[in-house]
Amino acid sequence: MVSCQSTVGDLSGDGLADLLCYFRAEHTGFRPEHTEGMLRGRTIHGVSFEGKDAVQVSP
C-alpha cells in the first residue's frame, strides 16, 4: 500500500512544497541502512517520470 500527502508543506527547507509518501518496506527492497531512494512511474496520462531523494526506512 502506498500513501502520499502533498499538504505537509516544505519539509526540506528549500522553499518548495514536498510530497511525503509511505510505502511498505518489504515491497520496495529498502533496508534500514538505505538513505536514498528512486521512484519511477507513469502518470495517468502515460507521461514517464523519475525522481530521487532521501528516504528514512523505519521498522
RAPE-V628762 format. One line per field, one symbol per residue. phi: phi as a letter, one per 30 degrees, with the letter a starting at -180 (. if undefined). burial: 1 if it has 9 or more other ideal C-beta (glycine too) atoms within 8 Angstrom, else 0. A space follows every 50 residues. Layout:
# RAPE-V628762
phi: ???
burial: ???
This chain:
# RAPE-V628762
phi: .cbbbccdjcdcicicdcccbcbdedccidbeddbbbbbbabddciddba abadbbccd
burial: 00000001010000000101101010000100010010100000000010 000010100
